[in-house]
């Protein structure tokens, strides 16, 4: 075992040769390098698989012994300062290594086909491999300085990958937004690291925790300063893990390729912030104000992410807000001190979300067969529908990932989310109610994504899958009826039930008619347009090939069974429960409670309420978005809802306000643009005015004054020495007169 730990320091560097060879080859031998591109991509998969096997061996050793191994070597030493680099292997590191490598391998295999026709294929794999290298180095770091170095490398890789298609203007804006937003958190993290070094004199975790706890116990430190430094450390995690209010970069990061979205949202960038808080949790636990703030930020992010996902039309942006909400659950658990529940949900959510993102990539491929490469169309859910019979494997996989994320038993996220909800009830009933409500919203918007994508029929803007032209289509929309006729702004649309020649029906709710709504729902009354396909496009959507389907099916397996690593099967506590074996001893009381053997009757009784809310969200989404075919029973039911429910529910302004709040991202981006960006721009313009009109003018006046004085003086000098002596004697004579006058 000791022999294995001694070589653990090479883990971050095993995958490093791939990006070095690719970038060096593209610079020196571009033609040869492009010819062997499949070999290089295969090498990246093989090397990351070696890291996974190494990490799995370490995990098994951790389960047997729960030991901690640390190896360091000095980088620089003097009388007042010592900096050491090395690696740390403990249960947290082992869990993160397995998570990063398993998800990373699936994404790399998937990317081989997804990016096969892209000219930047090699650049993509080089960036991906370096991204994995940076993340592996981050989770195995043994001190704060080393974490900060890899932290910045992770940010740099995310910038390169989000901006992979940099020729598109929106992509450039998105990667800059992600970079700048994370710089805010990273600057706070750097200040926090320096602050704690000033307090404790060490960057090493164990020394830092021991010295800090002794200072707190002896009351030898300013609590206000310590709290400020802790909040600065936490700000780095807020930005990386897209917590409120630094979450604004996450949905825009969807401008990058879909495999990048899967990797960022599942195992790398957003997981880095969670890892940092989990690593520094012994530091935060002794400061109750910081723990309360972490929990508060977590619950606000849970509710905000779930709300903003309700009305998004882009499938990847909807999943991005879902990631934001689920990360809020994890941060809430860390704020409660339940590190076990947080890590448990991090694992189950990572596999489920990677499955959903890779599934969305398969859907986008299918839509591109119809519309070509056009993200505004191929990723727009309101232009989808009826994909069930054409992509059945993707549909079933996506459905299983959706059920898991909704918290439906026995899928993976059910076990971890239920544990967080129980812990939140012990901490605060208000937090628990909000978390359960967000679970209902999660079920609603996830099944909204599923139903809009796979159920019903294709939008009439595109050719019908059966090849029939001119077929009309009606879809169900929660937010309103669409049509070309202008509607007064202050009026409400009446609920309509329209049945076309094919006996298809559509039900619409009351909603204000605005131009914004046009962008989010299908236009059912516009004239049908037939898309004329060229020879390169297939008019029929098709299932992805095996290179893309195999990673999806493997992630289905993890989604189904990864939840069992954190549960027991009998009253004696026997079972897989790997997390309980790893996290020994527990950090606090919540971890201790969660590790006790389960009373299954009590467990399922407590789980009844959140599961019922999730099923309620699924039913509500199914009622509003599943196509309703006309029959006398359906017609009477819909008319009954229209007549008796319209005044109390359908015309309620709250629906409209929720829609506008969700679709416009809570107006948070607009607030930042107007007050933060606008304020900085105004300050820059003021500084520019001061520089040009004051500083430059003072300099110009001084230059002109020197010029005129020189012009005047040059006429005094004639070049004759006698004149200079006469002038000199005259000046001396005047000086003596003045001096004598003062004397007498």
Helices and strands as residue ranges (DSSP letters): H 2-6, G 8-13, H 16-28, H 30-35, H 37-65, E 69-77, E 82-89, H 91-114, H 121-139, H 144-162, H 169-200, H 205-217, H 223-240, H 249-252, G 253-255, H 258-266, H 269-279, H 281-284, H 288-308, H 315-336, H 339-371, H 375-378, G 381-383, H 392-406, H 412-427, H 429-454, E 497-499, E 504-507, H 515-518, H 546-561, G 562-566, H 578-582, H 589-595, H 600-625, E 628-629, H 632-645, I 646-650, H 653-663, G 665-667, H 668-671, I 672-677, H 678-690, I 691-695, H 696-714, H 721-743
